């Protein structure tokens, strides 16, 4: 008895997702991913601001 073959996901499967649907393709498998929370977005913004400030204060350049 053999195991049923699982469908291998492709980048086309990602492109075919409905608007607002999010997924990640890892080793041919599709994984649903949740949208980021407001807390997550606030943390990302805060970290980005701190990194940019550090670069500015240390004569670095941003790209």
DOROLO-771534 format. One line per field, with one value per residue: x, y negated, z of N, C-alpha, C in turn; residue number from 0; chain. Coordinates in Angstrom, 3 decimals, padded with zeros to 6 digits. Layout:
n_px = c(X  ...) .
n_py = c(Y  ...) .
n_pz = c(Z  ...) .
ca_px = c(X  ...) .
ca_py = c(Y  ...) .
ca_pz = c(Z  ...) .
c_px = c(X  ...) .
c_py = c(Y  ...) .
c_pz = c(Z  ...) .
n = c(NUM  ...) .
chain = c(A  ...) .
END
This chain:
n_px = c(000.843  000.636  001.339  -000.898  -000.142  000.938  -000.073  002.248  003.021  003.209  004.655  002.706  000.383  000.429  000.113  -002.478  -004.105  -006.918  -007.808  -006.485  -005.997  -003.451  -000.438  002.324  004.966  006.700  009.162  007.579  005.114  002.077  001.363  -000.996  -000.980  -001.392  -002.524  -000.429  -000.626  -001.882  -000.206  002.153  002.764  003.196  005.499  007.354  007.485  008.528  011.044  012.210  012.356  014.155  016.471  016.944  017.417  019.769  021.534  021.565  022.692  025.219  026.575  025.885  024.417  021.169  019.278) .
n_py = c(001.176  -002.169  -005.522  -008.296  -010.660  -013.917  -017.122  -019.211  -022.433  -025.508  -028.615  -029.709  -028.935  -030.675  -033.110  -032.738  -033.055  -034.416  -037.907  -039.468  -037.080  -035.214  -033.398  -031.161  -029.680  -026.829  -024.604  -023.390  -023.196  -024.717  -027.166  -028.663  -032.027  -034.364  -037.769  -040.547  -041.729  -044.729  -045.356  -044.065  -045.568  -048.094  -047.555  -046.892  -049.347  -050.981  -049.768  -050.147  -052.931  -053.390  -052.132  -053.682  -056.184  -055.577  -055.064  -057.609  -059.148  -058.139  -058.872  -057.348  -055.972  -055.826  -053.617) .
n_pz = c(000.000  -000.905  000.062  -000.409  -002.958  -002.310  -003.441  -004.981  -004.174  -006.037  -007.223  -008.759  -007.466  -005.324  -006.643  -007.536  -005.335  -003.599  -003.318  -000.468  000.801  002.357  002.040  002.437  000.684  001.211  000.634  -001.378  -000.142  000.810  003.202  005.226  006.286  008.879  008.844  009.859  013.237  014.883  016.991  016.245  013.942  015.096  016.626  014.611  013.236  015.287  015.745  013.224  013.154  015.283  014.308  012.009  013.229  014.663  012.532  011.320  013.404  013.476  011.238  009.024  006.026  004.613  002.602) .
ca_px = c(000.000  001.437  000.688  -001.359  000.799  000.462  000.177  003.362  002.633  004.095  004.452  001.421  -000.643  000.466  -000.490  -003.898  -004.848  -007.887  -007.344  -006.527  -005.558  -001.987  000.131  003.760  005.343  007.927  009.456  006.460  003.895  001.470  000.963  -001.748  -000.380  -002.293  -001.993  000.193  -001.500  -001.498  000.957  003.303  003.067  003.778  006.864  008.178  007.689  009.413  012.397  012.704  012.690  015.369  017.590  017.205  018.037  021.137  022.312  021.737  023.580  026.559  027.009  025.632  023.455  020.012  018.932) .
ca_py = c(000.000  -003.388  -006.721  -009.177  -011.738  -015.255  -018.086  -020.112  -023.811  -026.305  -030.053  -029.994  -028.801  -031.920  -034.148  -032.443  -033.295  -035.512  -039.145  -039.452  -035.785  -035.189  -032.067  -031.059  -028.449  -026.302  -023.254  -022.862  -023.125  -026.016  -027.386  -029.898  -032.905  -035.407  -039.125  -041.065  -042.452  -046.129  -045.350  -043.711  -046.705  -049.144  -047.142  -047.026  -050.777  -051.475  -049.265  -050.823  -054.301  -053.348  -051.796  -054.868  -057.190  -055.134  -055.286  -059.053  -059.655  -057.599  -059.269  -056.305  -056.344  -054.955  -053.387) .
ca_pz = c(000.000  -000.966  000.574  -001.487  -003.273  -001.999  -004.494  -004.717  -004.440  -006.878  -007.109  -009.408  -006.429  -004.549  -007.490  -007.704  -004.099  -003.634  -002.692  000.988  001.312  002.456  002.225  002.260  000.009  001.807  000.151  -002.139  000.661  001.091  004.586  005.449  007.286  009.357  008.657  011.083  014.165  015.100  017.897  015.411  013.083  015.951  016.979  013.402  013.016  016.331  015.468  012.017  013.538  016.094  013.420  011.185  014.106  014.928  011.314  011.171  014.451  013.291  009.902  008.035  004.995  004.448  001.201) .
c_px = c(000.890  000.615  000.206  -000.353  000.163  000.815  001.332  002.926  003.668  003.815  003.137  000.268  -000.713  -000.224  -001.997  -004.735  -005.808  -007.297  -007.505  -006.104  -004.036  -001.525  001.623  004.045  006.692  008.094  008.252  005.158  003.390  001.020  000.209  -001.027  -001.363  -001.688  -001.367  -000.806  -001.042  -000.275  002.217  003.724  003.701  005.222  007.800  008.487  008.677  010.860  013.002  013.156  013.998  016.597  017.954  017.876  019.490  022.029  022.583  022.742  025.022  027.064  026.868  024.667  022.324  019.742  017.493) .
c_py = c(-001.241  -004.569  -007.580  -010.305  -013.078  -016.181  -018.992  -021.513  -024.525  -027.785  -030.464  -029.885  -030.064  -033.024  -033.961  -032.677  -034.473  -036.749  -039.056  -038.130  -035.758  -033.760  -032.150  -029.702  -027.991  -024.861  -022.610  -022.711  -024.531  -026.075  -028.707  -030.724  -034.015  -036.777  -039.622  -041.828  -043.907  -046.225  -045.053  -044.908  -047.845  -048.821  -047.309  -048.492  -051.354  -051.033  -049.958  -052.238  -054.332  -053.034  -052.997  -055.963  -056.835  -055.405  -056.777  -059.614  -059.185  -057.808  -058.165  -056.809  -055.334  -054.793  -052.987) .
c_pz = c(000.000  -000.444  -000.594  -001.706  -002.954  -003.158  -004.072  -005.112  -005.294  -006.648  -007.774  -008.401  -005.571  -005.349  -007.632  -006.445  -004.267  -002.954  -001.177  001.604  001.291  002.700  001.958  001.629  000.562  001.349  -000.539  -001.371  000.933  002.548  004.660  006.496  007.625  009.054  009.964  011.934  014.287  016.003  017.108  014.559  013.879  016.302  015.787  013.129  014.027  016.092  014.250  012.338  014.342  015.245  012.559  012.008  014.392  013.720  011.132  012.179  014.273  011.867  008.858  006.983  004.967  002.963  001.099) .
n = c(0  1  2  3  4  5  6  7  8  9  10  11  12  13  14  15  16  17  18  19  20  21  22  23  24  25  26  27  28  29  30  31  32  33  34  35  36  37  38  39  40  41  42  43  44  45  46  47  48  49  50  51  52  53  54  55  56  57  58  59  60  61  62) .
chain = c(A  A  A  A  A  A  A  A  A  A  A  A  A  A  A  A  A  A  A  A  A  A  A  A  A  A  A  A  A  A  A  A  A  A  A  A  A  A  A  A  A  A  A  A  A  A  A  A  A  A  A  A  A  A  A  A  A  A  A  A  A  A  A) .
END
